[in-house]
Each structure stands twice: as structure tokens, then as C-alpha cells.
Amino acid sequence: MRYMLLMIPKGYESAGPDVQPDAGRVAEMMRYNESLQRAGVLLAIDSLHPPSAGARLHFAGGKVRVVDGPFAAAKEVLGGYWLIQAKSRDEAIAWASRCPAGDDEVIEVRQVHEFGDFAPEVQAAAGAYFDMPEKR
Amino acid sequence: MTDDRQADIRRAIDAVWRIESARIIASVARLVHDVGIAEELAQDALIAALEQWPADGIPRNAGAWLTAAAKNRAIDYLRRGTLIDRKHEELAREMEGESTMPAPDDTAALEDDIGDDLLRLIFTACHPVLSPDARSALTLKLLGGLSTDEIARAYLTPEPTIAQRIVRAKRSLSDAKVPFEVPRASELPERLSSVLEVLYLIFNEGYSATAGDDWMRPALCEEALRVGRILAGLMPAASEVHGLVALMEIQASRAAARVKPDGEPVLLLEQNRALWDQLLIRRGLAALQRAEALGGALGPYALQAAIAACHARARIADDTDWARIAALYEQLAQITPSPVVELNRAVAVSMAFGPAAGLRIVDVLMREPALRQYHLLPSVRGDFLFKLQRHAEARAEFERAASLTRNERERKLLLDRAAACGP
């Protein structure tokens, strides 16, 4: 099973577009990342630029409206994620709890959908949809 | 404390155990030189944790706590044993000094030590003195942190059978006085191939799972991959380890596409490639690149991975680089000659250079005694003949293939193809 550990750093919602992480913190975090890698569970990892450099798209009323960041209404935003392989939710939580996170950071643990999680009719629908571009 | 909270802590401790057990068993085994005893001592430490942590809470450095507790038990064990001599006394004193928490500066050195111990544990669990079944079960127990019950479910085998297999395996290692060490350079290639064989066996056991099987079966694939990645980290210069990891990552990427929702298998070339897991493909290609970057001739796992990579890189089946696949099969046939590899080469050659070229290889294989009962040989030959418009001969081959297969679905498919050849 796959789990995503979503890092939610408080204050990141209003951070400037050029904000740089603290070098000492990064070094500490790298040791944690290495421990995930050494254990063979780390599948992917990324950190995100702050929302002030991003955009949100709204789809209400059948129209696309693009709003540039920062987003006044957002109280929690993503700072990055780890994608790990774990046998259970508890194991994912155990890995997350080792993260050298600070007082103002929250990690949300979410299971990633895998194809087999879906009911046969949903799988069939996905399969049929994806099939089309293959036929030249 | 409520029962719910008890259960929560119990599950949290199980998760810590799953993450830490291999490292704990490995570091204790270095002291007591017996993986069976090391596992028991580690289990004792776990029991102590189960008694203490519900009251005190789970310590932040739970792994270090468990390791220290297990090592203390190892000291007691060595003192208690009839083997007490000056050497053990010294060792025990040394370890008492050691059992305090390491200073942060020591982390790197400590990781190296644990890495060495883990490597010893992998080589010991996969020792050729054990049968492949025993090696697989022991590897899952000691390195995967899987319970006997989970292993039993994964192998669709009664739990007592697996429990006994593990007990016997540990006893065989003791009886054979298998040292807890990484093999010497002269033995290394053979011992490493025994390790890789076990990981690939575990992987394939999981990969052959069908719809409706216990979820523990596919979990075997993840487990084999996880241990493979650990091994690749510990032996970065071993090309074949990266090769096997690459092969497993790429094969695992097709998991969603290789069976229909009703459980019917889908052939590689007919799979919906949009369902292939691009993350695993990328990881597999990266691992293959590491194997290739090490230089030297590729081993059998890396070559199979390179073949799998040709499929993975093709956006649609028609884009497949069959000439390269044929060349890779030729290399594979040179280092691991086998009629089955040769048959695969024939298919690749026919795709690259036409059915007549494939038929020439297959005609030679018709004299191969090992393939006399192998339904895929007449099935492949029938396909070549059909494409060459030699319908009557093709029909005979499909019928022969149908009579050899034990799979009902396949038999029907082959008889359909025979019928399509006309009277």
C-alpha cells in the first residue's frame, strides 16, 4: 500500500515567493529522508514553492477562473510530501512520527488509491477510457 | 486505560516492530552469532515494550529503546550461557558501555554498523544450506517483520506449516554452524545469487496472485521490492542487485493492467499501457541505469530488466524495439542458456525480422527434449506458420498446444486459433 505524508507548515500560506528554507532544518530533514530511503520505503518526495508563487483555478458555473496566490482564504497549505510504501496505516503513522517536524508543522497521512481499491465496474470504466488513445 | 487506547498502542507498537525488527535482530545476532536466538531476544524486548509503553507512552526513539533492551538481554544470555569465558565477559562489559544512547555525531558510524549487520542478516537468512521455501519464509520473518500468520496467508499455507518451516530453518542454520557474516569475495557471487533468487521467488509468489486472493499475496511483491531496495543501498556496487530491483519495479508497474477485473489474465502486448504505473517504471529505469553505469557485462537479472524496459519505454505495443529485445535475449541465452529463453528470442526475432526468421529458431527447438511437453512451443510455432499462410501446419500445431496445456481458458483460446486456420 502507498501512503502520502503531506507536510502542512503553518505560516507557509502567507510566505513570500522567494522564501528559502533554513539550511540547518534541511540537513536534519535530509537525515530523515535518508532513513526512509535506507529502509526501502521511500517512493517519491517533493517540496513545493509557496502558494504565493502558485495559482488556484475555480470551476464554478462552467467557467474557469484563475486566482493568483497567495490565497487569502487558505488557512492550511501544502509544503511538500513524501510518498511511501507501508503495510498499514499504523506503519505510515509510525514513519511520519519520526519526522523532525517543528512546533508549527502538521503532517497529514493519507492512503493513495490503487487500482485494486476500486470496484470492478469502476476499474472497467477506467480501463475502457484509457484504452482509447492506444488504438491508432 | 480504555480497551480502545490499549488496542491503539498495541497497533502502534506492532508498526514500530515492523519498521525496526530487522535492524534489532541484526545487531543482536552480531553479538550472539545465532539468528534464531537473536530473534527470541528481540521478541523479549518487544514484550518488555508491550508491558511498559502502554503506561509510559511510546518513546520517540522507540527503535533505540528496543535495540538497547534486546542488547541487554543478549548480555544476560551470554553471561548465563555455559560459554562464559573471558572473551564474553569483555564483550559484555564493552556492550554495557555501548548501550547508552549514541551521541548525535555517531549517527553515520552507527548506520554503517547497522548496515553491515543487516547485510549479514540477509545473507544468513538466504543461506544455500536452506531450501528455497525455508529461505523465503525466514527472509520474510526476519527482514520483512511479517508475522507467521501473515506469511502463511501470503503463501496460502496453514500457519503451523510455516511456523515449523521457520523453526527448522533456524535450527538448520545453527546445526550447520553458519557464521553470521557477509561471505568472502570468493563465495560472494554464488551467495549473492542465492539472495537474489529468494527475493525474486518472493516477488513472483506475490505477482502470481489472482483476484480474490488474500491481500497479503500482492504484499509479497512490495516486500521483495523493499528488501531489494535495502540491499541495493547496502551493496551499491553490485550490478545484479540493481538489475533485480529494476526488473521487479518494472514488472510491478504492470500489476493493474495484467488481469481484467474478472480475473482473466491479459497478455503483455494486449495490456492497456495507460494502467502501467509510471512511478514504478521511472524507478525501474533508474535502477537499470545504475546497473548499466557500473560497467561490465550485464547479469541475467539486469538483462531481463533491460528487456522489460524496452516494453516499458514503448508508448504503444507497436513502438516496441523488438530488434533490441532479440539482441538482449541473445545475450541472456549466452549466460543462461535455456530452451525457454531461446523460445522467447524466437518470438522477439519474428517480431523484428518476420515469422520466417522466428520459425528457423523454433524448428531447431523442436528437437529439444526439455520442451517436448511445453505447450508454448507448438503455440508459438503455430503462430509463425499462420502468419506465413501455412494454415494446415499451423492448425496441427495449435491443436497440439491445446492438448498440452492444463489451463482451460488457454486451451479454448488455442482451439479457437486452430479453428480459424480453416479445414
Interface residues (C-beta under 8 A of the other chain):
Chain A: M1 R31 Q37 R38 A39 G40 V41 L43 A44 L83 Q85 K87 S88 D90 E91 I93 A94 W95 E114 F115 G116 P120 E121 Q123 A124 A126 G127 F130 D131 P133 E134 R136
Chain B: R11 A12 D14 A15 V16 R18 I19 T107 E111 G115 P218 A219 E222 L225 R226 V227 G228 R229 I230 G233 A255 A256 K260 P261 D262 N272 R273 A274 L275 L279 R283 I316 A317 D318
